[in-house]
Amino acid sequence: MLDFFNISERLSALDEKAILKTKSVFEKIESITEYNQLKVLRSFINHRVSESNFAPTTGYGYGDKGRDDLDEILAEIFGAEDAIIRHTFASGTHTLTVALFGILRPGDKMLCVTGRPYDTLIGVLGCDEKVDGSLADFGVEYSEVALGANGMPDLPAISEAIKNEKPQVVYIQRSRGYSLRPSLSIADIEKICKTVRDAGSNAIIMVDNCYGEFVEKQEPTEVGADLMAGSLIKNPGGGIAPCGGYIAGRKDLVEKCAFRMTAPGVGREVGASLGHNRELYMGIFNAPHITGEALKAAVYASALFTEMGFGVTPTPNQARADIIQAILLERSDRLIAFCKGLQSGAPVDSHLTPEPWDMPGYDDQVIMAAGAFTLGSSIELSADAPLREPFAVWMQGGLNFHTARAGILMAAEQVLKCDNL
Ligand SMILES: *Cc1c(COP(=O)(O)O)cnc(C)c1O
């Protein structure tokens, strides 16, 4: 590190301590990575992937073998009956929207059991204000069960709500998103699913799986979830997919989503892959490894900033269920310093200086660091910090641990400089 970058002696000593502390955690991450990589490889072999799978189609895209095979491969990897993976999903929010509109009908009730959903879903639900075309606009009722005092799902309250409201869809958000609550492990999700069934409900259990793919050996669809969705510019795109999303789960439900994705009666049969199949295959093939690298970056940042005396969540040794790391820097000048430092260590746009801005939807200014090959990609090293209580930065990604460590050290150096240390 010192051969290439100007890292102070003080920080270099903290880095060494942090690296020592991460050793055993990295071993655990690597064993999960290996398991998931082999699972992916076996599925590629089972489906006899060959160069013809990468051939582009145009127009309607009928009979796109590469596209259809990848759907099957993804379903197998996720232990699901069926899946659709498409570059034509514009974002994670779009993918989740297609899934929700696919399975909900006017008059249905949706119950979110993990508190307030991710910001961009609020407009989709139309639960705070009238939004044209939202689920509320189509007559879908929404309610939520708040998280317990410890930030974990409140199982007794969930059981109560299920019995009282008899929802058609129960919604779980796995990742912490940009809050300080813990992300949900596969075991936690299994407990929620069991609670729903024990309450006598046969509601569709849907999981927002963003940031969670390949973090553990299993996925939500293997422990009771009926449907899940995620974004390809996060974990499952492996840093290679240029855009897109996936939906996986029960066959009848994936079919409903496919009808909503294109047209009822047409569904998954259309949709030209244009030439993106190869990137989607390579992305999935690399995804377990890349997710492991991002996890190592998160664990390292957690260890380094602990050594620097800051609060972090999760702590270095805590079990993880997503790739997000929150660091409590306590002051807005440190948040700005962190993001500027991280940006200066990015492979793309390192020469740019991020500034706080009035981001739509936020009452306070937000600063972001992102120097990625894919715009907005958050499987690449990136950070966001709203300049408000609790003055935390949320960091995620890193295509490889070595360069992520360099970026994190540059962020740390700027934070130390803030305090003239
Ligand atoms: C990223 C994310 C989404 C989708 O966000 P997009 O920016 O639309 O891709 C939804 N839920 C969670 C928890 C997320 O992390």
The ligand as an ORCA input file, in Angstrom:
! r2SCAN-3c Opt
* xyz 0 1
  C     -31.204     -0.998     -3.934
  C     -32.431     -1.392     -3.233
  C     -33.666     -1.356     -3.868
  C     -33.842     -0.929     -5.288
  O     -33.209      0.242     -5.562
  P     -32.834      0.736     -7.048
  O     -32.006      1.930     -6.763
  O     -34.114      1.058     -7.714
  O     -32.113     -0.344     -7.742
  C     -34.754     -1.786     -3.148
  N     -34.642     -2.213     -1.882
  C     -33.462     -2.270     -1.240
  C     -33.385     -2.778      0.160
  C     -32.316     -1.862     -1.900
  O     -31.147     -1.932     -1.270
*
